[in-house]
Amino acid sequence: MPQSIAKEIHQRIFLVVVDDTEEMTVALHYAAMRARNSGGRVALLYVIEPGELQHWGAVEALMKQEQREEAERLLQTLAKEVVDIAGSMPALYIREGNRQDELLTLIQEEPSISILVLAAGAGRGGPGPLISYIVGQMSGTLRIPVTVVPGSLTDDQLDAIT
């Protein structure tokens, strides 16, 4: 199901992890603007995390199906935003599992991904668990750079720095 972008290794691929945080939109817009200005592309990763109803097989199967449909709808909506900003369709990935593990697996499997773009939470809760994990425990082991964008930036501010 994911679009393979391995043929385009010469192109910068900006990977954004899709979630329901407000700052994710900032990461998405930053990546799309950087892609537009550098001739690159955007890739979007949505991870469906394991549910808590694993002992109720039929219920969990229905929930997974609904989560997948919601993930597909959300990715299509975000893909339209990327096309409007960057002018090209992003690569779309939907994975099931632990978000951190699936992110690292995708980066290892897809050599064309060249930059991971994350946005830090603007509130008192800190930068967010994914950023803490990536910049803390995994920072020395990733094969690509990580760009952490302040989650409070406006599109005008993003445009000025991209």
C-alpha positions as CSV (number, residue, x, y, z in Angstrom):
1,M,0.0,0.0,0.0
2,P,2.8,2.6,0.7
3,Q,4.0,4.4,-2.4
4,S,7.6,3.4,-2.9
5,I,9.8,6.5,-3.4
6,A,13.1,4.6,-3.4
7,K,13.7,5.5,-7.1
8,E,14.0,9.2,-6.2
9,I,17.0,9.0,-3.9
10,H,18.4,12.2,-5.4
11,Q,15.4,14.0,-4.1
12,R,15.1,15.2,-0.5
13,I,12.2,13.4,1.2
14,F,10.8,15.1,4.3
15,L,9.1,12.6,6.6
16,V,6.3,13.8,8.9
17,V,4.7,11.6,11.5
18,V,0.9,12.2,11.5
19,D,-0.9,12.4,14.8
20,D,-3.7,14.3,16.4
21,T,-1.6,17.1,17.9
22,E,-1.9,20.7,16.9
23,E,1.9,21.0,16.3
24,M,1.8,18.2,13.7
25,T,0.3,20.8,11.3
26,V,3.3,23.0,11.8
27,A,5.6,20.1,11.0
28,L,3.5,19.3,7.9
29,H,3.6,22.8,6.6
30,Y,7.3,23.2,7.3
31,A,8.1,19.9,5.4
32,A,5.8,21.0,2.5
33,M,7.5,24.4,2.3
34,R,11.0,22.9,2.4
35,A,10.0,20.4,-0.3
36,R,8.6,23.2,-2.5
37,N,11.7,25.3,-2.0
38,S,14.2,22.5,-2.5
39,G,12.6,20.4,-5.2
40,G,11.9,17.6,-2.7
41,R,8.9,15.6,-1.6
42,V,7.0,14.9,1.6
43,A,6.2,11.5,3.0
44,L,3.5,11.1,5.7
45,L,3.5,8.2,8.2
46,Y,0.4,7.3,10.2
47,V,0.8,4.6,12.8
48,I,-2.2,2.7,14.1
49,E,-1.2,1.7,17.6
50,P,-2.4,-1.5,19.2
51,G,-5.7,-1.4,21.0
52,E,-6.5,-2.5,24.5
53,L,-9.3,-4.9,23.4
54,Q,-7.0,-7.6,22.1
55,H,-8.8,-10.4,23.9
56,W,-12.1,-9.4,22.0
57,G,-11.0,-10.5,18.5
58,A,-14.1,-9.4,16.6
59,V,-14.4,-6.1,18.4
60,E,-10.7,-5.3,17.8
61,A,-10.9,-6.3,14.1
62,L,-13.8,-3.8,13.7
63,M,-11.9,-1.1,15.6
64,K,-8.8,-1.7,13.5
65,Q,-10.8,-1.4,10.3
66,E,-12.4,1.8,11.5
67,Q,-9.0,3.2,12.5
68,R,-7.5,2.3,9.1
69,E,-10.4,4.0,7.3
70,E,-10.0,7.1,9.5
71,A,-6.2,7.1,8.9
72,E,-6.8,6.9,5.1
73,R,-9.3,9.8,5.3
74,L,-6.9,11.9,7.4
75,L,-3.9,11.2,5.1
76,Q,-5.9,12.1,2.0
77,T,-6.9,15.4,3.6
78,L,-3.3,16.1,4.6
79,A,-2.1,15.1,1.2
80,K,-4.2,17.8,-0.4
81,E,-2.6,20.4,1.9
82,V,0.8,19.1,0.9
83,V,-0.1,19.3,-2.8
84,D,-1.4,22.9,-2.3
85,I,1.8,24.0,-0.7
86,A,4.5,21.8,-2.3
87,G,2.9,21.1,-5.7
88,S,3.5,17.3,-5.4
89,M,1.7,14.4,-4.0
90,P,3.3,13.0,-0.8
91,A,4.2,9.4,-0.3
92,L,1.7,7.9,2.2
93,Y,2.4,5.2,4.7
94,I,0.1,3.5,7.2
95,R,1.6,1.1,9.6
96,E,0.3,-0.9,12.6
97,G,2.3,-1.2,15.8
98,N,4.3,1.0,18.2
99,R,4.7,4.5,16.7
100,Q,8.4,4.7,17.6
101,D,9.2,1.3,16.3
102,E,7.3,1.7,13.1
103,L,9.0,5.1,12.5
104,L,12.4,3.6,12.9
105,T,11.6,0.6,10.7
106,L,10.3,2.9,7.9
107,I,13.4,5.0,8.0
108,Q,15.5,1.8,7.8
109,E,13.4,0.3,5.0
110,E,13.1,3.4,2.8
111,P,16.5,4.8,1.8
112,S,15.0,7.8,0.0
113,I,13.8,9.3,3.3
114,S,16.4,12.0,4.1
115,I,15.0,14.2,6.8
116,L,12.6,13.6,9.7
117,V,10.5,16.6,10.5
118,L,8.9,16.9,14.0
119,A,7.2,19.8,15.7
120,A,7.7,20.4,19.4
121,G,4.7,20.9,21.6
122,A,4.1,24.5,22.5
123,G,2.6,23.8,25.9
124,R,4.0,22.9,29.3
125,G,4.0,19.2,28.5
126,G,7.4,19.5,26.9
127,P,8.3,18.7,23.3
128,G,6.3,15.5,23.2
129,P,7.1,11.8,23.7
130,L,8.3,11.1,20.1
131,I,10.7,14.0,20.1
132,S,12.0,13.0,23.5
133,Y,12.6,9.5,22.3
134,I,14.2,10.4,19.0
135,V,16.5,13.2,20.2
136,G,17.2,11.5,23.4
137,Q,17.6,7.7,23.1
138,M,17.9,7.5,19.3
139,S,19.8,10.6,18.3
140,G,23.2,8.9,17.8
141,T,21.7,5.9,15.8
142,L,19.6,7.5,13.2
143,R,20.9,7.6,9.6
144,I,19.1,10.9,8.8
145,P,19.0,14.3,10.4
146,V,16.0,15.3,12.5
147,T,14.5,18.8,12.2
148,V,12.5,19.9,15.3
149,V,10.3,22.9,14.5
150,P,8.7,25.0,17.3
151,G,5.1,24.0,17.3
152,S,3.9,27.6,17.8
153,L,5.2,29.0,14.5
154,T,2.8,30.5,12.0
155,D,2.8,29.9,8.3
156,D,4.4,33.3,7.7
157,Q,7.2,32.4,10.1
158,L,7.6,29.0,8.4
159,D,7.7,30.7,5.0
160,A,10.5,33.0,6.3
161,I,12.7,30.2,7.5
162,T,12.1,27.7,4.6
